[in-house]
Amino acid sequence: MQMSSKPDDLEAVRSLADTLQPFASEDRERIIRWAREKLGMTASVAPAVPPRIEVGGGPAQGYDSRRKSERRRHQEVRDRQGP
């Protein structure tokens, strides 16, 4: 890698991947965390709430469709059982 030109992002990824390849996943996580700390980077944190899945017309439609389907199945069972 030449110092006068812009560093190659993909080459950096290949270098990191090659270096970390022999380590177990848990060790890789620790090594990457240490490197982030050494570089003064903040830790990336996964969101506390899972993202909403948008299906069709709006964010909650997929969820509502499942609930409607369940209610329909329960109603069919009740209808078969009779009064």
Backbone as numpy.savetxt, mean C-alpha at the origin, in Angstrom:
# Nx Ny Nz CAx CAy CAz Cx Cy Cz
29.91 6.57 -11.97 29.07 7.74 -11.97 29.96 8.97 -11.97
29.72 9.87 -12.92 30.53 11.07 -13.03 29.97 12.14 -12.11
30.86 12.90 -11.46 30.42 13.93 -10.53 29.90 15.17 -11.26
30.30 15.41 -12.50 29.91 16.62 -13.22 28.49 16.51 -13.79
27.98 15.31 -14.00 26.64 15.16 -14.55 25.64 14.82 -13.44
24.37 14.97 -13.79 23.31 14.66 -12.85 23.33 13.15 -12.53
23.19 12.79 -11.24 23.17 11.37 -10.88 22.00 10.65 -11.55
22.20 9.41 -11.89 21.18 8.59 -12.53 20.33 7.91 -11.45
19.06 8.26 -11.37 18.16 7.70 -10.35 18.08 6.18 -10.45
17.91 5.68 -11.67 17.75 4.23 -11.83 19.01 3.48 -11.46
20.15 4.07 -11.75 21.41 3.44 -11.36 21.51 3.37 -9.83
21.05 4.42 -9.14 21.05 4.41 -7.68 20.15 3.30 -7.15
18.98 3.13 -7.78 18.05 2.06 -7.36 18.69 0.70 -7.57
19.31 0.51 -8.73 19.98 -0.77 -9.00 21.08 -1.03 -7.98
21.83 -0.02 -7.66 22.92 -0.16 -6.69 22.38 -0.54 -5.31
21.32 0.16 -4.89 20.71 -0.17 -3.59 20.15 -1.60 -3.58
19.42 -1.95 -4.63 18.82 -3.27 -4.71 19.90 -4.36 -4.70
20.96 -4.16 -5.45 22.06 -5.14 -5.47 22.70 -5.28 -4.10
22.88 -4.14 -3.42 23.53 -4.15 -2.11 22.64 -4.83 -1.06
21.34 -4.60 -1.13 20.42 -5.14 -0.11 19.95 -6.56 -0.41
20.13 -7.02 -1.62 19.62 -8.33 -2.04 19.97 -9.48 -1.10
21.20 -9.61 -0.61 21.51 -10.77 0.23 20.90 -10.72 1.64
20.36 -9.58 2.04 19.82 -9.44 3.39 18.36 -9.89 3.46
17.95 -10.34 4.65 16.55 -10.69 4.88 15.72 -9.41 4.88
14.44 -9.54 4.61 13.54 -8.40 4.51 13.57 -7.51 5.76
13.55 -8.13 6.92 13.59 -7.38 8.18 14.89 -6.57 8.29
16.00 -7.17 7.87 17.29 -6.47 7.90 17.30 -5.32 6.88
16.70 -5.56 5.71 16.62 -4.50 4.70 15.88 -3.28 5.24
14.75 -3.54 5.91 13.96 -2.44 6.50 14.82 -1.63 7.47
15.56 -2.32 8.31 16.40 -1.65 9.31 17.51 -0.85 8.63
18.15 -1.43 7.64 19.23 -0.76 6.93 18.71 0.50 6.23
17.57 0.38 5.57 16.99 1.54 4.89 16.61 2.62 5.91
16.05 2.20 7.04 15.71 3.18 8.09 16.95 3.92 8.56
18.04 3.19 8.80 19.29 3.81 9.25 19.82 4.78 8.19
19.75 4.38 6.93 20.23 5.25 5.84 19.38 6.52 5.77
18.07 6.38 5.92 17.19 7.57 5.91 17.56 8.50 7.05
17.80 7.93 8.23 18.17 8.75 9.38 19.50 9.46 9.13
20.45 8.74 8.56 21.77 9.32 8.29 21.67 10.47 7.29
20.74 10.36 6.34 20.55 11.39 5.33 19.63 12.52 5.80
19.11 12.40 7.03 18.23 13.44 7.57 16.83 13.41 6.99
16.41 12.26 6.51 15.08 12.12 5.92 14.11 11.64 6.98
12.86 12.07 6.87 11.85 11.60 7.82 11.39 10.21 7.41
10.95 9.46 8.39 10.47 8.11 8.12 9.14 8.20 7.39
8.95 7.34 6.41 7.65 7.30 5.74 6.71 6.46 6.58
5.52 6.97 6.79 4.54 6.30 7.64 3.33 5.96 6.80
2.86 4.72 6.93 1.65 4.32 6.21 0.45 5.02 6.83
-0.56 5.33 6.03 -1.73 6.00 6.58 -2.43 5.13 7.62
-2.94 5.77 8.67 -3.61 5.05 9.75 -4.93 4.47 9.28
-5.60 5.14 8.36 -6.88 4.69 7.84 -6.67 4.21 6.42
-7.15 3.00 6.09 -6.97 2.52 4.73 -7.66 3.46 3.74
-7.12 3.60 2.54 -7.73 4.48 1.56 -9.10 3.97 1.14
-9.98 4.92 0.79 -11.31 4.53 0.31 -11.20 4.03 -1.11
-11.94 3.00 -1.41 -11.94 2.45 -2.76 -13.13 3.04 -3.49
-12.85 3.73 -4.60 -13.92 4.33 -5.37 -14.35 3.36 -6.46
-15.65 3.08 -6.46 -16.23 2.19 -7.46 -17.43 2.90 -8.06
-17.47 3.01 -9.34 -18.62 3.62 -9.99 -18.78 5.09 -9.68
-19.96 5.47 -9.18 -20.33 6.86 -9.03 -19.75 7.59 -7.85
-19.22 6.94 -6.85 -18.72 7.68 -5.71 -17.89 6.82 -4.80
-17.26 7.44 -3.78 -16.35 6.72 -2.92 -16.99 5.57 -2.15
-18.25 5.71 -1.75 -18.84 4.68 -0.90 -19.72 3.72 -1.66
-19.83 3.87 -2.98 -20.75 3.05 -3.73 -20.40 1.57 -3.67
-19.13 1.21 -3.78 -18.73 -0.19 -3.70 -19.12 -0.81 -2.37
-18.93 -0.07 -1.29 -19.29 -0.55 0.03 -20.80 -0.70 0.13
-21.54 0.33 -0.33 -23.01 0.28 -0.27 -23.55 -0.87 -1.10
-22.93 -1.15 -2.24 -23.39 -2.25 -3.08 -23.26 -3.58 -2.35
-22.15 -3.76 -1.63 -21.99 -5.01 -0.87 -23.04 -5.11 0.22
-23.31 -4.01 0.90 -24.33 -4.03 1.97 -25.70 -4.33 1.40
-26.03 -3.72 0.25 -27.32 -3.98 -0.38 -27.44 -5.43 -0.78
-26.36 -5.99 -1.32 -26.35 -7.38 -1.73 -26.57 -8.30 -0.53
-25.92 -8.00 0.59 -26.11 -8.80 1.81 -27.54 -8.70 2.31
-28.07 -7.48 2.32 -29.47 -7.30 2.78 -30.42 -8.07 1.89
-30.18 -8.04 0.57 -31.03 -8.76 -0.36 -30.99 -10.26 -0.08
-29.78 -10.80 0.16 -29.66 -12.24 0.46 -30.40 -12.60 1.74
-30.24 -11.76 2.78 -30.93 -12.03 4.04 -32.44 -11.96 3.86
-32.91 -11.02 3.05 -34.35 -10.90 2.80 -34.86 -12.13 2.06
-34.08 -12.63 1.09 -34.49 -13.83 0.37 -34.60 -15.03 1.29
-33.67 -15.15 2.22 -33.72 -16.26 3.19 -34.97 -16.12 4.05
-35.26 -14.92 4.52 -36.46 -14.70 5.35 -37.72 -15.00 4.55
-37.75 -14.59 3.27 -38.93 -14.85 2.44 -39.15 -16.35 2.25
-38.08 -17.11 2.10 -38.22 -18.55 1.93 -38.71 -19.23 3.20
-38.33 -18.67 4.33 -38.73 -19.25 5.62 -40.20 -18.98 5.91
-40.74 -17.92 5.35 -42.13 -17.58 5.56 -42.38 -16.96 6.92
-43.68 -16.68 7.22 -44.01 -16.01 8.49 -43.85 -16.88 9.71
